Amino acid sequence: MRQKLLLIILLSGIFSACVNHQEKLSEATKQDIKVTLEKLAVDNLKAWEPPFNEEKFLEFFTQKNDFSFAVDGFHITDYEDWAGVVYESMDYDRKNHKEYKDIIKNIETEVINKDFGFVTIDYVWDYTTNEDVRYNVKSVVTMLFRNEDNSWKILNTHCSHGEQQIVD
């Protein structure tokens, strides 16, 4: 019996030593981080609305080599290439849309620890073309944030758009 107890204590000690002890965040700290991440995520989404500010949009993203962005089957992992796509795409949207906005339906946020958290936004992409055709597209974006030198940056993004629906 003593051997079993000793074995259990020994195994518990080994297991405890191997477990990654992350700093436990208080509920107040988690809430502060949650509010910060949600504001950043919404501000990032809104930066892709007129007047289409490429620099403002891009400042939310990490420029480190583990950057990743995926949208509707398109995936890019190089920040400089991503910046080029942003400038080209915003220029297209600026020239081809009379109105352009994102209507937020729901936000879910999870604080992983003091350095990571993610935000998922369900929204409707509402735009009118230069030909006066108005579309709504149900969309979802998830952004993984990382705290870099006391500044939250988007490390990874995945965005999916549903079918275009013409609005009468």
Buried (B, 14 or more C-beta within 10 A) or exposed (E): EEEEEEEEEEEEEEEEEEEEEEEEBEEEEBEEBBEBBBEBBBEBBBBBBEEBBBEBBBBBBBEEEEBBBBBEEEEBEEBEEBBEBBBEBBEEBEEEBEEBBBEBEEBEBEBBEBBBBBBBBBBBBBBBEEEEEBBBBBBBBBBBBBBEEEEBBBBBBBBEEEEEEEEE
